Amino acid sequence: MKYLSLLMTVVLIITCLALGTSLQAQTGETPELLSLTDADTGLNPSMTRTARIYTNLMWAAYCKTDRRNPHKSKIAYDTLIAELELDSESPATVETDILSARGISFIYAERAALRFSKLQDITGAERDAEKAVQFNPENVNATWILAKIITTRFISHVERNSTNNERAENLKEDMFSTLNRVVELNPDHDEAHFYLGSMARDFDEPELAINAFKALTRIIPYDHRYHTELAKLYEGQNRLDEAVQSYERVVTIQPQQMNTRNHLGQLYLQTGDYPAAIKIFLTVLTSIEGTQNGHPDEIDAHHGISLAYQAQNNFEKAEYHGTRAITLLEARALSMRGGTRSSRSRRAERIALAESIREARYTLAQIYLRFNNPQKSIQTFAKILAADANDVQAHTGIGIAYQMIDDVPQAETHLRKAIDLSANHELPDAYNALGYLYAEQGIKLDEAAALVLRALKSVPTSGAYLDSLGLIYLKQGKLDAAIENLEQAIRYLPDTPEILLHLGDAYLEKGLKDKALETLENAARLEPDNAELRQKLDTIRSSR
C-alpha cells in the first residue's frame, strides 16, 4: 500500500503551519509530539510504522522552521531515514510499500538543505543531495543544493589557488554543468540563473552569462539590475545595438538613473545615432540643471552632447556645451580647496578631477581644430600644457594648430616634442603631421617620407596619411608612387578636395591632362569658392 499522497499532504500542512501562527506553547517551550502505539490506536503493524514515519517527518519539518532547533530537525531526519533503511546503496533494496523513490528523494533533499544552510555540513549535504538525485534525477531542489555546494567549493578553491589548474577547471566544469541542469529542470529558477550568470560573467564565459541574464529579464522583467548586467555583457562583446536596447530598458524602469542615461548617450555616439544621443543628454540636463549645479551627471551630459553636436557639424552648440563642461569642472576644483577630508582622499579626488578637466579641454580643442579655428585651439591646448608640459596629445594638437596658421617653427617644435616624449610608443598623428609639414614646405623630404611611413605602419588604411605620402612623393618627383598613394587615399576619403587637388597636380605633372581636369573638376564641385582650384582649371583648359 502506498502513502505518498498522504505524505505530501502532511508536509504541505506542516509548511503552512510554519508560515502562519507559532505552534509553541505559552511557556515558550517547544512541544513534543506523542508517539503512537498499537495499544493506543489499534493500528496494524504496517499502519503503525507509517504513522511513526509521518510523525518523524512532521517533527523534522517543524523543527526545521525554528531557528533554535536545526539539530533536533537533523535528528528527526536521521531517525526517519533509519526507519526507512535508506542507508542502502541501491534504491531497489528500500521498502517501497510506504514511499516511492520520489518521496525518498524528497527526504534526502530536505536533510541536504538543512545540512548546507543551517548546519554548515557541506560534505554531509553533498552526500544527501547526490543520494536524492540518485533516487530522482528530476529533483530540482536536490540538484540546486548540489549546484550551490559545487559553486562554494569552486569559489573557495579559486580564493586559495590559481584558477589555472586542473582541479579548478574540473570544479568549474561541474559547477556550470550542474547549474545548467537546474535551469533545464526549471527554466524559471531565478536563483540558479543568477548564479549561472554571475559565475559565467566573472570567469570568462560571456555567452553563457548573456543567456542567463537574458532569462532573468524574462522571469523578472521589471528588475533593472538584470537588464544592466545584460547591457554590460553586450557592451563587453561589442554588441552595441543590443547593449543600447538593454540600457533603454533600464532607463525606462529607472528613469531617475542619470548616469545610466549618460552612458546610453555615449553608446548612441558610438553607434552614430547622434539625434538619439542629443535627445538623451538634453533629458539629463533638463532633469539636473538648476537643482544640482556641477553634478557629475550634468558635466558628463554637457561633454557628451558637445561631441554629438560636433558630429552634426553644429559648431556653436558643440562649443557652448564643451565650454560649459569645463566651467563646471573648474568650479568644482575651486570648491575643493577647502573642506575637512583626509589628505589622501582629497588628493585622489583632485587627481581625478584634473584628468576630467584635461579631457574636457582636449575635446574642446579638437572641436576648434575640426571647425578651422586654430587660434582658439592653440589657447585651449596651451592650458593643458600649462598643467602638464609633457602632455603628448596636447603637443601634437597644438603643433597641428600652428601648422594651420603657417607658424612652421612652433609647429615643428611641438610635433618634435610629442615624438620625443613618446619615443617608445607609436604616435601616428604626430608622425604624419610633421611629415606633412615638411612636405608643404618642400624640406627634409626623405625624413618626411620616413615619418609618414611610420604613421602608416600603425594605420595602413588612413586616407590622410596616404595623402601625406603621396604629396611627399610628388614633391620628390616620384610621380608613379605619388599617383598610386593618392588614388588609394581618395578611395578611403572620396569627397576630400585637398586630396583631389594633390592627385590632380600629380596627373598634371605626369602629363595626364584629361585625368587632371576630371579630378580637379570634382574638387571644384566640392569647393566652388576655391580660387586656387579655379585658376588651375582655367590654366589646364586654356592649354588644351
N, C-alpha and C positions, 0 to 999 in steps of 0.2 A: 504493500500500500504506500502511495506517495503522499507526502505532506508539503510539497514545495510551495503550492499556492497559499497554504495556511501560514507557512513560514514568512513569505513575503508580506502577507497582511499584517502579521505581528510586528515585523520590522518597521513597516510603514507607520503603524500606530505608535510605536516607541519613538520614532523620529519626530512625529508630530507633537508628542508629549514633550520631547526635549526642547522643541522650538517654542512651546507655549508656556504654561504655568509650571512652576517648580514642583517637583514631587517630594521635596524634603519635608520632614516632619517639622512641627513648630519648634521643637527643641533644637533644630539645626543639624541633627544627626542624619546621616544617610540611611534610609530604610533598607532592611534586609528582606529579601523575598523568601517566603516559606517554601520549603521543599515539599514535594508531593509524594505520597506513598500509596501502595496498593490498598493498604488498610484504610487510608483516608478517602480514597476515591473509588475504589472498586474497579480500577482500570486493569486491563490485561497487561502483561509484561511489555508488549510492543508499544502500547499507548503510554505506559509509564516512562519508558525510555524516550519516547517522542516528547513527552511533557518536560522531562529533565533537559533535553536538548534545547527546547524552546525557552525554558527558564534561564539557562545559561546565556543563550543568545540575547534575550531581553535584558538581562543583568549586564552583559558586556556592552550592549548598545547604550544603556542608561549611564553606566559609569563613564563611558567614552565622552558623553556630553558634559560631564562635570570635570572642570579643570583640576579639581583636587584629587580625582580618583583614576588617573590613567593606569596606574599599576593594578588596581582592582579590575579594571576593564581587561587588562592584559591577562590576568589570572583567569578571568572568566572565559576569554577566548581560548586560552591554553586548555582549560577543562573541557570546553566544547569540542575542541579538535581531538583531544584524547578520547573523549566519549565516542566520537565518530571513527576513531582509529585512522585519522588522516595522516599519520606519520608514515604510512605505507609508501613505497616507491612508485607503485602503479595504481592509477585510478581504478583499474579493474578489480583490485582487491578490496576496495572500500564497499561497505554495505550500502546498497542503493535503495533500500526499502523505505528510507525516510527522505533523503536529499539526493537530488540529481547532481551531475557534475557541475552544472552552472551554480547550484546552491553552494556546493563545496568551494568553488572558485570565489564566490562572494565572501565567504567567511575568511578565507585566506587573505583576500584583498583588504578586508576590514582590519585584520590584525596587522597587515603590512602598513596600512595608513597610520595606525596607532603607533607602531614602532618608529616609523620615519618622522612623523610630525611632532609627536609628543614625548617619545622616549629616547629619541636620537640614537636608536639602534639601527644604523644603516645596514649593517650586514644581515641582521635578522629580517629587516624589512625587505631586503633584496631577495632573500630565500623565499619568503612568503609570497612576494609578488610573482616571482618566477613559477612557484607552485600554482598560484592562481591562474596564470596564463597557461600552464600545462593542462589544467582541468578545463579551461575555457579560453581558447585563443582570442575570442572576441570580447573579452572583459576589458572595457575601456579604462575603468578605474585602475585595475591592476597594471595595465600597460602604461598608464600615465604615471603611476608611482614609480615604476621601473625606469621610465624616462627621466624623472626628476633625480633619481638616485644616480644614474649614469652621468647626468649633467653635473651633479655635485662632485662626483669623482673626477670628472674631466677638469672642471674648474680648479679643484684642489691640486690636481697634478700639474696643471699649467702654472699655477702660482708658485709651486715649488721647483719646477723644472722648465726647461726649454720646450716649446711646442714642437720642435723639430726632432722628434724621436719616435720610435716605433710604438711605444706604449701610448703616447699622446694621439698618434694617428689612429690607433685601434679604438681608443676611447671615443674620439671624435666621430669615427665612422659608426660605432654602436649608438652614440647619442643621437645623431641625425637619423639613423635608421629607425630607432625606437620612437622618436618624436614624430617622424613621418607616419609610423604605424598608428599612433594615436589619432592623428588628423585623418588618416584613412578610415579608421573605425568610426570617428565622429568628426565630420568636416566642420562642425560648428564649435569645436572645442577651442575657445578663445585663448585660454591659458597656454595650451600646447602650441598654438600658432605664435603666441608671443615669445615663448621660449625658443621656438624654432627660428623665428625671425631675428631675435636678438643675438642668438649664438651664431647664426649664419652671417649676420652683419659684421660681428666682431671677429670672425675667423675666416674671412675672405671667401664667402660663398654667396655672392651678391644675387644671383638668380633665385636661389633658394630663399633668401631673405625677402626679395621682392614678392615672391609668390605668397609667403607667409603674411606679410603686412597687407598685401592686396586682399587676402582672405579676411583679415581683421577689419578692413574698411567695409567689407560686405557684411560681416557679422555685427559690427558696432559702427554703423556708418556716420554717426554724429560725434565721434571722439576724434578731435583734431590731431591728437598725438600720433595716431596711426597713419593719417594722411601725411603728416610732416615727415615721419620716418620713411614712408614710401617715396616722398618727393626727394629727400636727401639721397636715397639709394639710386633713383633715376638720374639725379644730377651727377652722382659719382660715376655712373656708367655713360655719361654724356648723352643721355636720352632726354634732351632738353624739353621737347614738346610734351612728353609725358610728365616731366617734373613740373612744368608750367600748370598742367591740368590738376595735379595734386595740390600744388600751392594755392591755386584758385579755389579749390575745395576748402583748404584751411582758412583762407580769409573770409569765405562765406560763413563757415561755422564760427570763427572767432574774428569778427570784423575789427575788434579793437587792437589786434596784434599788428602794430605799425611796422615793427622790424621785419615781420614776415611780408608785409606789403612791399617794403623797400626791396627785400630780396627777390620777390616776384618781379618787381620792376627791373632789377638787374638782369633777370633771366629774359625778360622781354627785349632788353637791349641786345643780349647775346643772340637771340633768335631773329633780330631785325624787325620786331614788331614795335616800332617807335611810337605810333599813336597810343597803343596799349600802355607802353611804359610811361608816357607823359600823363595819361589819364590816372594811373595808379599813384604816381608820385604827387600829382596835384591833390588826390584824395588824402594822402598823408599830410600834406601841407595845410589843407583845409581843416583837418582834424586837430592839428597840433599848434599851428601858428597862432600867436596871441595868447596862448594858455601856458605853453611850456617853452618859452623863447630860449633857443640854444640847446634844446634837447637833441641828443644824438640822432634820433629818428628824423628830426627836422633837417639836420645837417646832411644826413645821408640822402634825403629826398631832394634837397637842392642840388647836391652833387650829381645824383642820377639824372635828374631832369635836364641839367645842363648838358650832359652827354647826349641825351635824346634829342634836344633841340639842335645841338651841333650836327648830329647825323641828318637832321632835316634841313640843314643849311639856314637855320634861323640864328644869325649871329647875335642879335640884340638880346634875345631871351637866353641864349646859351651863356653870354657874358654876364647878364644880370644874376642868374642863379649860381653861376660859378663864383662870382664876387660875393654873393650873399652867404654862400657856404664858408668862404674864407673869413668873412666878417664875424660870423657866429663862432667859428673856431677860435679866432683871436680873442674874442670876448671871454670865452671860457678859459683860455690860457691866462688872461689878465686876472680873472676872478680866483684863480688857483694860487695866487701869490700870498694870500692869507690862509687862514684855517688852522686846524689843530691836528691834522692827520700825522701819522708817523712818517718820518723822512723817507723810509723805504717805499711805502705805498704811494706817497706823493711823487717820488722820483719815477716810479713805474708809470703812473698816470701822465706825468709830464712828457715822458718819452713817447708814449702812445699818441698823445695829443700833438706833439711836434711832428710826428710822422704823418698824422692826418692833415695838418696844415701844409706840410710839404707836398703831399699827394694832391690836395685841392689846388695849390698854386701851380703845380706841374700841369694839371688838367686845363686850367685857365690859360696858361702859357701856350699849350698846344692848340687851344681854340684860336688864339691870336695868330699863330703860325698858319693855321688852316685858312683863316679868313684874311690872310695877307696884311696883317697889322704887326710888322716886325718890331716896331718901336715899343709897343705895349708888351710884346712877348719878351723883349730884352729886359724891360723893367721888372717883369714878373720872375723871370729866371734869375735875375740879379738878387732878388730877395731870397731865393732858395740858396744861392751860393753864399749869401751873407751869413746864413745859418750853418752851412756846411760847404766849405771851399773845395771839397773833394767830391762833390756830387757829380758822378759821371754823366747821368742823363741830363742834368742841367747844363753842363758844359757842352754836351752835344747839341741840345736845343738852342742855346744862346749862340753857338757857333753857326748854326743854320740860319738863325735870325740875322746875324751880322752879315752873312753871305747874301741874304736877300736885299740888304741895303748897300751892297758892294763895298763893305768895310773888310777888305781882304786880310789885313794884319790881325784884326780882332777875331775874325772867323778862323783863321789858321791857328791862332794861339789857343783858342778854346777847344777846337777839334783835336789838336795835338795833345792838349792836356787830357781830354777824355780818353784818347787812345793810350797815353802813357799810364793813366790811372787804372786802366783795365788790361794791362799787359798780359795777364793770364786768362783773360776771358774774351770771347768773341763779341765785337761791338759793331755789327754791320752798318748801322745808320751812320756812325761816326766815320768809318772807313769810306763809305760811299760819299758822304758829304764832303770830306776832304779831297777825295779823288775828283769829284765833280767840280769843286772849287778850282783845283789846278787845271782841269780841262777847260773851264771857262776862261781862265787867264792864259791858257796855252803854255803853261810852265810845268816842269817836273812831270812830264807826261808818262815816263816809264814808272815812276813811283805811283802816279795816279792810277795807272792800269793795275799795278800790284795791289793797291788798296781796294779797288773795286772788285777785283777777282777774289780777294779775301772775303769781301762782303757777300759775293755771290756763292761762295762756298757754304755760307750759313743759310742763305735764302736763294737757291738757284732759280726760282720762278718769279723773282721780283722784277716787274717791268721797269721800275725806277732804276734799279741797279744796272739792268741790261742797257737802258738808255744812256746811263753814265759811261759805260764801257764803249758803247757804240760811238758816243761823242769823242771819247779819247782816241779811238782808232781813226776817226775822221780827221782829228787834228794831227795825227801821225801820218796821214796819207794812206792808211791801210783800209782802202775803200771796201774791198770784199768783206773783210771782217766787220767793218762798221755796218754795212748793209745787213749782214747776217744777224748781228745782235740787235739792231734797231727794228728789223722785221719781227724778231722774237718779242721785243719789248711791246710792240704795237698789238701783238696777239693777246698779251696779258692786260694791256691798258689801251683798248682800241679807240677811245674817244679823248685822247690826250694831245692837245695842239702842240705842246712842246716837243713831244716825241715825233709827231708828224713833220714838224719843221726840221728837226735833225735828219730824219730819213729823207725828206725832200732834198736837203742840201747834199746828202751822200749820193743820191741818184743823180743830182745835177753834176757833181764832181766826176762821177763815173760816165757822164755823157748820156744818161738815160733821161732825156728831156721830157718825154711823154709821161713816164712814171713820176718824174719830179713834179710835173704840172698837176697830175691827178692827185698826188699826195698832198701838195700844198693847197689845192682847192678844197680838199676835205678839211684841212686845218682851218682854212678861211671860213668855212661854213660854221665851224665851232666857235671861231673868234672873228666875227665880221669886222670888228673895230681895230684889229691888229694892223697897225701901219706897216710894220716890217714885213708882214706876210703879203700885203697888197703890193708893196714895192717889188718883192721877189717875183710875184706872179706877173706883174707888168713887164719886168725885165725878161722873163722867160718867153712870154707871148710875143714880145717885140723882136726876139732873136730867132723866132721860128721861120 
